């Protein structure tokens, strides 16, 4: 069942709404998950669709959560984005069409991809045996 913009406005915070429904981008190094290393699953904040697992998350140094692969390729839709005088590939939730971020071809192997995702588009659920990553730079 598709929700109306009014329903999303009631469900989401202002930044979550602007990112997911209006394709805004949060400022780098400000989102709650850019430096988050707990073990678990990241899902769409709008509909709960599972999107990424923590074992595919890596520090790309860009200020947004970055993943090398989606949990399930069918959960992500990709579109050509020519906004801001750039050519990029936008990624959206396949279930509710929420804007998530962009995917780039400069990630780690084996995929070579970097899914650069706005924290505001994600909800996190820790795994039952969640542990904090205590590695330091």
Backbone as a ProteinNet text record, in pm:
[ID]
protein_1_A
[PRIMARY]
XXXXXXXXXXXXXXXXXXXXXXXXXXXXXXXXXXXXXXXXXXXXXXXXXXXXXXXXXXXXXXXXXXXXXXXXXXXXXXXXXXXXXXXXXXXXXXXXXXXXXXXXXXXXXXXXXXXXXXXXXXXXXXXXXXXXXXXXX
[TERTIARY]
83.9	0	88.2	66.8	146.1	92.9	186.8	149.1	148.1	69.2	65.2	179.5	208.1	310.3	274.1	145.8	101.8	129.6	107	136.3	286	369	514.1	558	496.6	532.2	503.5	398.1	364.5	459.4	506.6	590.9	736.7	787.9	930.9	969	1095.7	1148.4	1163.5	1189.6	1204.6	1315.7	1433.2	1545.8	1516	1453.2	1416.9	1321.3	1223.2	1127.8	1197.8	1277.9	1344.5	1436	1508.8	1599.2	1520.4	1430.6	1365	1255.9	1183.1	1070.3	1100.2	1202.7	1236.6	1377.5	1445	1579.8	1685.4	1671	1773.6	1892.9	2000.5	2119.6	2158.9	2180.4	2226.6	2372.7	2414.3	2552.7	2646.1	2765	2858.5	2898.8	2926.9	2973.3	2870.3	2742.2	2638.9	2535.8	2521.8	2420.5	2457	2356.6	2379.7	2454	2463.7	2527.6	2659.1	2708.9	2833.2	2950.2	2951.2	3060.1	3003.3	2911	2839.1	2887.5	2936.3	2999.3	2939.2	2820.6	2753.9	2715.9	2702.2	2662.8	2511.2	2460.3	2316.8	2275.3	2151.4	2090.8	2039	2061.7	2010.2	1892.3	1780	1656.7	1607.9	1515.2	1453.9	1373.8	1398.5	1328.6	1180.5	1145	1005	920.3	973.9	891.3	947.8	1072.1	1130.3	1194.4	1201.6	1264.3	1412.5	1461.6	1604.5	1687.9	1791.3	1872.7	2019	2084.3	2228	2258.6	2361.7	2412.3	2541	2564.4	2682.8	2813.4	2813.5	2939.1	2978.6	2892.9	2929.9	2961.6	2954.2	2980.5	3131.2	3177.4	3319.7	3335.9	3451.7	3479.7	3538.3	3455.8	3500.8	3561.4	3551	3605.3	3523.6	3402.8	3322.1	3222.5	3199.8	3107.6	2966.8	2941.9	2813.6	2837.4	2739.2	2754.4	2778.7	2874.4	2908.2	2906.4	2849.9	2834.2	2883.7	2939.4	2991.2	2884.8	2773.1	2666.5	2537.5	2423.4	2296.6	2276.6	2191.4	2160	2093.8	2011.3	1940.8	1931.1	1986.1	1984.7	1844.7	1744.1	1607.3	1548.9	1612.3	1562.8	1599	1692.2	1745	1711.3	1663.4	1645.7	1750.1	1802.4	1904	1851.2	1880.9	1837.9	1952.1	1957.7	2055.7	2016.2	2111.5	2088.7	2182.8	2127.1	2209.5	2195.8	2148.3	2134.9	2271.5	2277.8	2400	2517.2	2487.8	2589.8	2682.2	2628.2	2704	2621.4	2689.3	2620.2	2651.6	2547.2	2560.8	2451.3	2459.5	2354.4	2287.1	2162.6	2082.9	2032.6	2023	1963.3	1840.6	1736.5	1608.9	1561.6	1479.3	1417.2	1318.4	1330.7	1242.2	1099.3	1079.7	946.5	866.2	927.5	850.8	905.4	1008.4	1067.7	1137.7	1179.1	1252.2	1390.4	1429.5	1566.5	1659.4	1764.6	1861.6	1994.8	2042	2172	2215.6	2345	2402	2499.1	2524.9	2624.8	2733.5	2858.2	2974.7	3061.6	3143.8	3228.7	3370.1	3382.4	3514.3	3523.3	3446	3443.8	3542.8	3545.7	3640.2	3597.5	3690.5	3660.5	3590.9	3506.8	3497.2	3398.7	3315.3	3214.5	3268.6	3361.9	3411.1	3310.6	3203.6	3097.4	3099.6	3052.1	3035.1	2894.3	2807.9	2673.7	2683.9	2677.5	2690.6	2548.9	2510.6	2371.1	2352	2246.7	2213.1	2167	2223.4	2177.7	2028.2	1978	1837.1	1742.3	1793	1707.3	1708.4	1784.1	1805.2	1753.4	1714.1	1686	1777	1830.7	1924.4	1863	1881.5	1841.1	1963.4	2008	2127.3	2099.9	2204.5	2190.9	2186.4	2138.1	2122.2	2255	2363.8	2495.4	2577.2	2509.1	2575.2	2689.6	2798.7	2915.7	2962	3014.5	3071.9	3206.2	3234.5	3366.3	3455.2	3555.2	3638.3	3769.8	3782.7	3904.3	3915	4036.2	4058.9	4148.6	4144	4226.5	4371.9
-118.1	0	124.3	210.8	332.3	439.5	506.6	612.8	746.9	838.6	974.8	1055.7	1169.3	1258.5	1301.2	1324.7	1363.8	1252.9	1127.7	1015.2	1006.6	1026.5	1025.1	1141.1	1258.6	1374	1347	1271.3	1235.8	1130.2	1040	927.4	967.1	1055	1082.5	1215.9	1225.9	1355.5	1444.4	1571.2	1664.6	1620.7	1586.9	1547	1413.8	1320.3	1192.8	1215.6	1303.9	1333.3	1400.5	1502.6	1574.6	1483.2	1393	1301.9	1197.9	1127.8	1012.9	1051.1	1157.6	1191.3	1305.1	1388.2	1502.2	1492.3	1380.7	1354.2	1453.8	1503.1	1590.4	1505.2	1571.7	1502.7	1565.6	1481.8	1536	1578.4	1672.1	1718.2	1604	1595.3	1488.5	1498.6	1384.7	1371.9	1419.3	1424.9	1468.3	1359.9	1260.9	1157.2	1061.1	997.2	910.1	781.2	744.1	616.8	628.9	748.1	759.8	695.9	698.6	640.2	537.9	458.9	360	221.1	144.1	15.9	-103.6	-88.5	-201.8	-304.4	-428.7	-535.1	-542.7	-552.7	-563.2	-532.4	-488.7	-466.7	-323.2	-261.9	-128.8	-144.6	-85.2	-96.5	41.6	44.3	169.1	230.8	358.4	426.9	445.9	443.6	464.4	339.1	225.2	104.6	-18.2	-10.5	-123.1	-229.7	-209.2	-307.3	-321.1	-444.2	-463.5	-420.5	-338.7	-285.4	-327	-312.1	-338.1	-408.7	-491.7	-556.5	-487.5	-487	-418.6	-478.5	-605	-664.7	-617.2	-536.4	-475.7	-327.2	-275.8	-133.7	-111.3	0.4	34.3	184.8	228.4	371.1	422.5	494.5	550.4	689.4	743.7	875.7	989.9	960.4	1062.3	1131.5	1076	1137.3	1082.4	981.9	914.1	764.3	691.6	546.7	489.6	399.4	339.2	187.7	123.6	-21.7	-73.2	-193.3	-250	-326.4	-357.8	-432.6	-423.2	-424.2	-431.6	-572.5	-584.6	-715.5	-803.8	-742.4	-813.2	-715.8	-752.6	-662.3	-616.9	-700	-665.5	-554.8	-524.3	-420.7	-279.7	-268.8	-139.7	-118.2	2.1	42.6	148.9	146.2	243.4	328	460.3	554.5	647.5	687.7	787.3	923	989.3	1119.1	1220.9	1321.3	1424.8	1559.8	1558.6	1683.2	1734.6	1859.2	1923.2	1914.9	1916.9	1915.6	1794.4	1682.3	1556.9	1444.3	1336.5	1214.8	1110.3	1068.4	972	867.7	766	665.9	676.7	719.4	731.4	593.3	567.8	443.7	477.1	397.1	413	278.5	282.8	161.8	109.7	-17.2	-76.2	-90.2	-92.8	-111.1	18.7	127.7	251.5	371.7	352.8	456.6	566.6	536.5	634.9	658	784.4	817.9	775	699.6	651.5	723.8	740.9	802.4	770.2	740.1	711.1	594.8	530	423.7	466.9	441.2	477.5	354.5	358.5	243.9	260.8	307.8	325.8	257.7	151.6	79.5	-35.1	-105	-216.1	-340.3	-427	-555.3	-643.7	-736.4	-791.3	-717.6	-626.4	-563.4	-440.8	-369.5	-245	-131.2	-152.6	-52.5	14.6	139.9	216.1	273.8	211.5	264	370.8	495.9	612.1	653.2	622.7	628.7	731.9	808.5	904	830.1	865.4	807.2	827.5	942.7	976.4	883.7	805.7	712.1	572.9	556.8	424.7	413.6	292.7	253.7	135.1	125.9	19.2	-75.1	-205.4	-307.9	-391.5	-387.1	-464.8	-614.5	-689.8	-835	-882	-1003.2	-1053.8	-1065.3	-1081.7	-1089.8	-965.2	-849.9	-725.4	-691.4	-648.6	-603.3	-474	-387.8	-263.7	-296.2	-236.3	-247.3	-151	-201.6	-118.1	-79.4	-105.2	-65	85.3	134	278	307.5	431.8	471.2	474.4
0	0	0	-94.2	-106.2	-11.4	57.1	150.4	79.3	132.5	79.9	140.3	79.5	134.8	276.1	303.2	437.7	538.4	498.8	588.4	616.7	512.4	534.6	623.8	607.9	691.2	838.4	866.1	1004.8	1059.8	974.3	1015.8	1033.4	948.4	938.9	1001.4	1043.1	1086.3	962.3	983.1	872	776.6	830	743.2	675	744	681.4	564.6	583.8	476.7	358.7	386.8	278.3	198	265.6	194.4	116.2	181.3	116.4	17.6	43.7	-42.3	-139	-106.1	-192.6	-249.7	-229.4	-282.8	-235.8	-113.9	-56.1	-12.4	26	76.7	209	309.4	436.8	424.3	507.4	504.4	545.3	484.4	521.2	667.9	727.7	866	967.9	931.2	1024.5	1053.7	968.5	986.2	1097.9	1154.2	1269.6	1236.6	1110.2	1076.5	1001.6	974.2	896.8	969.7	1102	1181.1	1279.5	1234.8	1315.9	1276.2	1371.8	1338.1	1410.6	1469.4	1532.6	1425.2	1468.4	1377.2	1367.9	1245.6	1226.7	1084.5	1071.1	940.6	930	814.7	784.2	689.8	727.9	650.3	607.7	514.6	468.8	583.2	612.6	720.4	688.1	561.9	521	530.5	487.2	476.9	547.5	596.2	667.9	581.2	451.1	363.2	398.6	421.1	448.4	327.1	352.1	243.1	248.9	364.4	376.2	507.7	505.4	626	669.6	799.5	852.5	801.3	762.4	714.4	575	509.9	381	396.3	519.1	545.4	554.9	499.3	507.6	517.5	563.3	577.4	447.2	371.1	244.1	262.7	384.4	411.3	353.6	306.2	238.6	331.2	451.1	545.3	542.9	458.8	454.5	472.8	525.3	533	393.4	383.1	253.6	266	165.7	163.2	28.7	27.6	-97.2	-175.9	-112.3	-181.4	-101.4	-169.4	-96.7	-41.6	57.8	114.4	8.6	-74.6	-181.2	-298.7	-412.2	-528.6	-567.4	-543.1	-579.8	-491.7	-378.5	-286.9	-332.3	-427.8	-472.3	-620.4	-651.5	-791.2	-822.5	-943.8	-984.8	-1100.2	-1092.8	-1195	-1231.2	-1355.1	-1399.8	-1341	-1278.5	-1214.1	-1276.7	-1341.7	-1405.7	-1334.7	-1210.9	-1135.5	-1091.2	-1055.1	-1002.9	-1100.5	-1230.6	-1336.5	-1327.3	-1281.3	-1270.5	-1331.2	-1366.1	-1406.8	-1300.6	-1230.9	-1122.2	-1133.7	-1049.4	-1042.3	-905.9	-908.5	-785.9	-746.2	-615.6	-567.2	-483.4	-505.1	-435.9	-383.1	-281.4	-228.3	-332.4	-367.7	-468.4	-418.3	-287.1	-232	-225.4	-178.1	-156.8	-233	-313.4	-396.5	-316.1	-193.8	-113.9	-173.7	-183.5	-224.6	-112	-147.4	-49.2	-61	-183.3	-208.8	-350.3	-366.5	-498.3	-488.7	-600.8	-607.5	-704.7	-664.1	-744	-766.1	-869.2	-903.6	-849.6	-725.3	-664.3	-527.5	-509.4	-382.5	-378.8	-265.9	-248.8	-327.1	-349.1	-412.3	-309.2	-344.2	-478.7	-569.2	-516.8	-602.3	-675.5	-613.9	-671.7	-661.5	-583.3	-571.8	-434.8	-434	-309.7	-310.3	-231.3	-212.1	-104.8	-146.2	-59	-19.2	105.6	147.6	259.2	250.1	355.9	481.3	596.4	723.2	743.3	699.7	720.1	645.2	551.8	479.4	542.8	650.8	709.7	853	888.2	1026.6	1054.2	1174.6	1207.6	1309.7	1285.8	1381.5	1414.5	1540.2	1576.1	1567.2	1534.4	1534.3	1679.1	1701.4	1837.7	1911	1836.7	1900	1866.8	1863.7	1825.6	1917.7	1857.9	1932.1	1871	1953	1902.7	1840.5	1728.8	1669.1	1746.1	1814.1	1900.1	1834.5	1703.8	1634.7	1631.5	1643.7	1635.5	1518.4	1472.9	1357.2	1393
[MASK]
+++++++++++++++++++++++++++++++++++++++++++++++++++++++++++++++++++++++++++++++++++++++++++++++++++++++++++++++++++++++++++++++++++++++++

